[in-house]
Amino acid sequence: MTGLVAAVVAGGGVVLAGILILALVVGRRPFHRVAVDGDDAEAARAQAELQRQIDQGRSGTF
């Protein structure tokens, strides 16, 4: 019985470690920025604002 409990705890630890590593890899993955076509100043401002909000969300400061 003790071995079964140890196996369940060890298996859960491995799963949690895998989830943590996956979350770190996904969080650090760079996102591709979409190019703005032409001289659309409003689109450029909107893109800059969206990128600022994304960067704020990544750093955890709102």
N, CA, C and O atoms as CSV, one atom per row, in Angstrom:
chain,resi,resn,atom,element,x,y,z
A,1,MET,N,N,0.826,-1.203,0.000
A,1,MET,CA,C,0.000,0.000,0.000
A,1,MET,C,C,0.867,1.262,0.000
A,1,MET,O,O,0.552,2.241,-0.677
A,2,THR,N,N,1.942,1.229,0.753
A,2,THR,CA,C,2.829,2.399,0.807
A,2,THR,C,C,3.460,2.655,-0.559
A,2,THR,O,O,3.620,3.803,-0.975
A,3,GLY,N,N,3.814,1.576,-1.248
A,3,GLY,CA,C,4.385,1.726,-2.584
A,3,GLY,C,C,3.404,2.340,-3.563
A,3,GLY,O,O,3.791,3.124,-4.429
A,4,LEU,N,N,2.121,1.981,-3.427
A,4,LEU,CA,C,1.091,2.548,-4.299
A,4,LEU,C,C,0.943,4.043,-4.060
A,4,LEU,O,O,0.840,4.824,-5.006
A,5,VAL,N,N,0.934,4.437,-2.789
A,5,VAL,CA,C,0.829,5.866,-2.458
A,5,VAL,C,C,2.047,6.615,-2.990
A,5,VAL,O,O,1.907,7.710,-3.535
A,6,ALA,N,N,3.236,6.042,-2.841
A,6,ALA,CA,C,4.459,6.682,-3.334
A,6,ALA,C,C,4.414,6.816,-4.850
A,6,ALA,O,O,4.833,7.839,-5.393
A,7,ALA,N,N,3.913,5.799,-5.539
A,7,ALA,CA,C,3.830,5.850,-7.002
A,7,ALA,C,C,2.860,6.931,-7.460
A,7,ALA,O,O,3.135,7.643,-8.426
A,8,VAL,N,N,1.731,7.057,-6.776
A,8,VAL,CA,C,0.741,8.079,-7.141
A,8,VAL,C,C,1.319,9.469,-6.905
A,8,VAL,O,O,1.157,10.359,-7.740
A,9,VAL,N,N,1.990,9.660,-5.776
A,9,VAL,CA,C,2.578,10.973,-5.465
A,9,VAL,C,C,3.687,11.299,-6.456
A,9,VAL,O,O,3.764,12.424,-6.950
A,10,ALA,N,N,4.548,10.326,-6.752
A,10,ALA,CA,C,5.650,10.558,-7.687
A,10,ALA,C,C,5.095,10.828,-9.087
A,10,ALA,O,O,5.588,11.717,-9.781
A,11,GLY,N,N,4.094,10.088,-9.504
A,11,GLY,CA,C,3.499,10.312,-10.819
A,11,GLY,C,C,2.855,11.674,-10.930
A,11,GLY,O,O,2.960,12.335,-11.963
A,12,GLY,N,N,2.190,12.095,-9.876
A,12,GLY,CA,C,1.579,13.426,-9.866
A,12,GLY,C,C,2.621,14.521,-9.924
A,12,GLY,O,O,2.414,15.556,-10.556
A,13,GLY,N,N,3.751,14.287,-9.259
A,13,GLY,CA,C,4.843,15.267,-9.293
A,13,GLY,C,C,5.414,15.413,-10.694
A,13,GLY,O,O,5.738,16.517,-11.130
A,14,VAL,N,N,5.535,14.294,-11.394
A,14,VAL,CA,C,6.044,14.325,-12.766
A,14,VAL,C,C,5.065,15.073,-13.669
A,14,VAL,O,O,5.477,15.869,-14.513
A,15,VAL,N,N,3.785,14.820,-13.493
A,15,VAL,CA,C,2.769,15.508,-14.304
A,15,VAL,C,C,2.789,17.009,-14.016
A,15,VAL,O,O,2.733,17.820,-14.940
A,16,LEU,N,N,2.868,17.374,-12.747
A,16,LEU,CA,C,2.905,18.802,-12.401
A,16,LEU,C,C,4.161,19.472,-12.944
A,16,LEU,O,O,4.100,20.608,-13.416
A,17,ALA,N,N,5.293,18.786,-12.884
A,17,ALA,CA,C,6.529,19.344,-13.426
A,17,ALA,C,C,6.396,19.540,-14.940
A,17,ALA,O,O,6.849,20.551,-15.476
A,18,GLY,N,N,5.782,18.588,-15.620
A,18,GLY,CA,C,5.573,18.717,-17.064
A,18,GLY,C,C,4.680,19.896,-17.406
A,18,GLY,O,O,4.944,20.634,-18.355
A,19,ILE,N,N,3.627,20.066,-16.631
A,19,ILE,CA,C,2.720,21.193,-16.856
A,19,ILE,C,C,3.443,22.517,-16.628
A,19,ILE,O,O,3.263,23.464,-17.394
A,20,LEU,N,N,4.253,22.586,-15.586
A,20,LEU,CA,C,5.013,23.803,-15.288
A,20,LEU,C,C,5.989,24.124,-16.411
A,20,LEU,O,O,6.086,25.277,-16.834
A,21,ILE,N,N,6.708,23.130,-16.896
A,21,ILE,CA,C,7.663,23.358,-17.989
A,21,ILE,C,C,6.937,23.806,-19.251
A,21,ILE,O,O,7.389,24.725,-19.934
A,22,LEU,N,N,5.829,23.172,-19.561
A,22,LEU,CA,C,5.046,23.558,-20.738
A,22,LEU,C,C,4.549,25.001,-20.623
A,22,LEU,O,O,4.596,25.752,-21.597
A,23,ALA,N,N,4.075,25.388,-19.445
A,23,ALA,CA,C,3.593,26.754,-19.239
A,23,ALA,C,C,4.724,27.768,-19.415
A,23,ALA,O,O,4.514,28.838,-19.985
A,24,LEU,N,N,5.913,27.437,-18.930
A,24,LEU,CA,C,7.046,28.350,-19.089
A,24,LEU,C,C,7.455,28.487,-20.557
A,24,LEU,O,O,7.775,29.585,-21.013
A,25,VAL,N,N,7.445,27.389,-21.289
A,25,VAL,CA,C,7.823,27.433,-22.698
A,25,VAL,C,C,6.809,28.249,-23.493
A,25,VAL,O,O,7.195,29.081,-24.314
A,26,VAL,N,N,5.532,28.024,-23.262
A,26,VAL,CA,C,4.496,28.760,-23.993
A,26,VAL,C,C,4.526,30.233,-23.623
A,26,VAL,O,O,4.331,31.087,-24.488
A,27,GLY,N,N,4.766,30.549,-22.360
A,27,GLY,CA,C,4.813,31.946,-21.921
A,27,GLY,C,C,5.965,32.728,-22.510
A,27,GLY,O,O,5.867,33.944,-22.675
A,28,ARG,N,N,7.051,32.054,-22.829
A,28,ARG,CA,C,8.236,32.731,-23.368
A,28,ARG,C,C,8.268,32.762,-24.891
A,28,ARG,O,O,9.123,33.424,-25.479
A,29,ARG,N,N,7.347,32.054,-25.531
A,29,ARG,CA,C,7.347,31.973,-26.995
A,29,ARG,C,C,6.983,33.338,-27.583
A,29,ARG,O,O,5.969,33.924,-27.204
A,30,PRO,N,N,7.801,33.844,-28.500
A,30,PRO,CA,C,7.487,35.151,-29.101
A,30,PRO,C,C,6.289,35.055,-30.044
A,30,PRO,O,O,6.112,34.065,-30.752
A,31,PHE,N,N,5.499,36.074,-30.035
A,31,PHE,CA,C,4.354,36.136,-30.927
A,31,PHE,C,C,4.754,36.901,-32.179
A,31,PHE,O,O,5.568,37.823,-32.117
A,32,HIS,N,N,4.187,36.520,-33.305
A,32,HIS,CA,C,4.487,37.197,-34.555
A,32,HIS,C,C,3.640,38.457,-34.652
A,32,HIS,O,O,2.429,38.435,-34.436
A,33,ARG,N,N,4.297,39.535,-34.975
A,33,ARG,CA,C,3.578,40.798,-35.132
A,33,ARG,C,C,3.059,40.900,-36.561
A,33,ARG,O,O,3.733,40.513,-37.516
A,34,VAL,N,N,1.867,41.420,-36.679
A,34,VAL,CA,C,1.248,41.573,-37.990
A,34,VAL,C,C,1.693,42.902,-38.585
A,34,VAL,O,O,1.630,43.941,-37.928
A,35,ALA,N,N,2.138,42.859,-39.819
A,35,ALA,CA,C,2.590,44.072,-40.494
A,35,ALA,C,C,1.377,44.916,-40.890
A,35,ALA,O,O,0.340,44.394,-41.299
A,36,VAL,N,N,1.535,46.218,-40.758
A,36,VAL,CA,C,0.485,47.157,-41.151
A,36,VAL,C,C,0.708,47.522,-42.607
A,36,VAL,O,O,1.801,47.944,-42.984
A,37,ASP,N,N,-0.318,47.362,-43.424
A,37,ASP,CA,C,-0.218,47.678,-44.844
A,37,ASP,C,C,-0.387,49.176,-45.067
A,37,ASP,O,O,-1.285,49.803,-44.505
A,38,GLY,N,N,0.482,49.735,-45.890
A,38,GLY,CA,C,0.336,51.124,-46.305
A,38,GLY,C,C,0.680,52.125,-45.221
A,38,GLY,O,O,1.454,51.833,-44.310
A,39,ASP,N,N,0.093,53.318,-45.332
A,39,ASP,CA,C,0.359,54.427,-44.419
A,39,ASP,C,C,-0.816,54.670,-43.488
A,39,ASP,O,O,-1.128,55.823,-43.191
A,40,ASP,N,N,-1.461,53.643,-43.029
A,40,ASP,CA,C,-2.638,53.785,-42.181
A,40,ASP,C,C,-2.204,54.093,-40.747
A,40,ASP,O,O,-1.870,53.183,-39.988
A,41,ALA,N,N,-2.209,55.352,-40.386
A,41,ALA,CA,C,-1.736,55.778,-39.070
A,41,ALA,C,C,-2.625,55.234,-37.951
A,41,ALA,O,O,-2.122,54.875,-36.886
A,42,GLU,N,N,-3.917,55.168,-38.175
A,42,GLU,CA,C,-4.834,54.656,-37.147
A,42,GLU,C,C,-4.569,53.177,-36.885
A,42,GLU,O,O,-4.590,52.727,-35.739
A,43,ALA,N,N,-4.322,52.428,-37.950
A,43,ALA,CA,C,-4.010,51.003,-37.781
A,43,ALA,C,C,-2.685,50.829,-37.040
A,43,ALA,O,O,-2.552,49.927,-36.212
A,44,ALA,N,N,-1.724,51.671,-37.326
A,44,ALA,CA,C,-0.428,51.599,-36.642
A,44,ALA,C,C,-0.588,51.904,-35.160
A,44,ALA,O,O,0.026,51.243,-34.323
A,45,ARG,N,N,-1.410,52.902,-34.826
A,45,ARG,CA,C,-1.652,53.236,-33.410
A,45,ARG,C,C,-2.379,52.095,-32.707
A,45,ARG,O,O,-2.061,51.758,-31.566
A,46,ALA,N,N,-3.358,51.502,-33.390
A,46,ALA,CA,C,-4.104,50.394,-32.803
A,46,ALA,C,C,-3.190,49.194,-32.574
A,46,ALA,O,O,-3.284,48.525,-31.545
A,47,GLN,N,N,-2.308,48.922,-33.535
A,47,GLN,CA,C,-1.372,47.814,-33.381
A,47,GLN,C,C,-0.430,48.060,-32.200
A,47,GLN,O,O,-0.153,47.142,-31.428
A,48,ALA,N,N,0.056,49.279,-32.058
A,48,ALA,CA,C,0.947,49.612,-30.947
A,48,ALA,C,C,0.227,49.467,-29.609
A,48,ALA,O,O,0.813,48.978,-28.644
A,49,GLU,N,N,-1.021,49.881,-29.543
A,49,GLU,CA,C,-1.800,49.769,-28.305
A,49,GLU,C,C,-2.048,48.310,-27.952
A,49,GLU,O,O,-1.918,47.916,-26.793
A,50,LEU,N,N,-2.402,47.513,-28.945
A,50,LEU,CA,C,-2.615,46.080,-28.688
A,50,LEU,C,C,-1.331,45.413,-28.209
A,50,LEU,O,O,-1.362,44.599,-27.286
A,51,GLN,N,N,-0.200,45.752,-28.829
A,51,GLN,CA,C,1.067,45.159,-28.411
A,51,GLN,C,C,1.423,45.586,-26.989
A,51,GLN,O,O,1.956,44.788,-26.218
A,52,ARG,N,N,1.131,46.840,-26.639
A,52,ARG,CA,C,1.396,47.328,-25.279
A,52,ARG,C,C,0.573,46.537,-24.264
A,52,ARG,O,O,1.075,46.162,-23.205
A,53,GLN,N,N,-0.695,46.287,-24.596
A,53,GLN,CA,C,-1.551,45.525,-23.691
A,53,GLN,C,C,-1.090,44.076,-23.560
A,53,GLN,O,O,-1.135,43.502,-22.471
A,54,ILE,N,N,-0.647,43.488,-24.665
A,54,ILE,CA,C,-0.126,42.122,-24.619
A,54,ILE,C,C,1.114,42.064,-23.737
A,54,ILE,O,O,1.250,41.160,-22.913
A,55,ASP,N,N,2.022,43.031,-23.907
A,55,ASP,CA,C,3.238,43.056,-23.094
A,55,ASP,C,C,2.927,43.265,-21.616
A,55,ASP,O,O,3.585,42.684,-20.753
A,56,GLN,N,N,1.935,44.087,-21.327
A,56,GLN,CA,C,1.519,44.282,-19.932
A,56,GLN,C,C,0.979,42.991,-19.351
A,56,GLN,O,O,1.277,42.645,-18.208
A,57,GLY,N,N,0.187,42.280,-20.132
A,57,GLY,CA,C,-0.368,41.028,-19.665
A,57,GLY,C,C,0.703,39.989,-19.390
A,57,GLY,O,O,0.589,39.217,-18.438
A,58,ARG,N,N,1.741,39.962,-20.211
A,58,ARG,CA,C,2.842,39.022,-20.014
A,58,ARG,C,C,3.610,39.327,-18.741
A,58,ARG,O,O,4.034,38.413,-18.033
A,59,SER,N,N,3.790,40.601,-18.448
A,59,SER,CA,C,4.577,40.971,-17.264
A,59,SER,C,C,3.745,40.910,-15.990
A,59,SER,O,O,4.295,40.945,-14.890
A,60,GLY,N,N,2.428,40.820,-16.127
A,60,GLY,CA,C,1.567,40.706,-14.963
A,60,GLY,C,C,1.191,42.030,-14.334
A,60,GLY,O,O,0.641,42.047,-13.233
A,61,THR,N,N,1.472,43.143,-15.000
A,61,THR,CA,C,1.105,44.461,-14.487
A,61,THR,C,C,-0.027,45.014,-15.321
A,61,THR,O,O,0.097,45.149,-16.538
A,62,PHE,N,N,-1.123,45.333,-14.672
A,62,PHE,CA,C,-2.279,45.880,-15.375
A,62,PHE,C,C,-2.529,47.304,-14.952
A,62,PHE,O,O,-3.466,47.937,-15.439
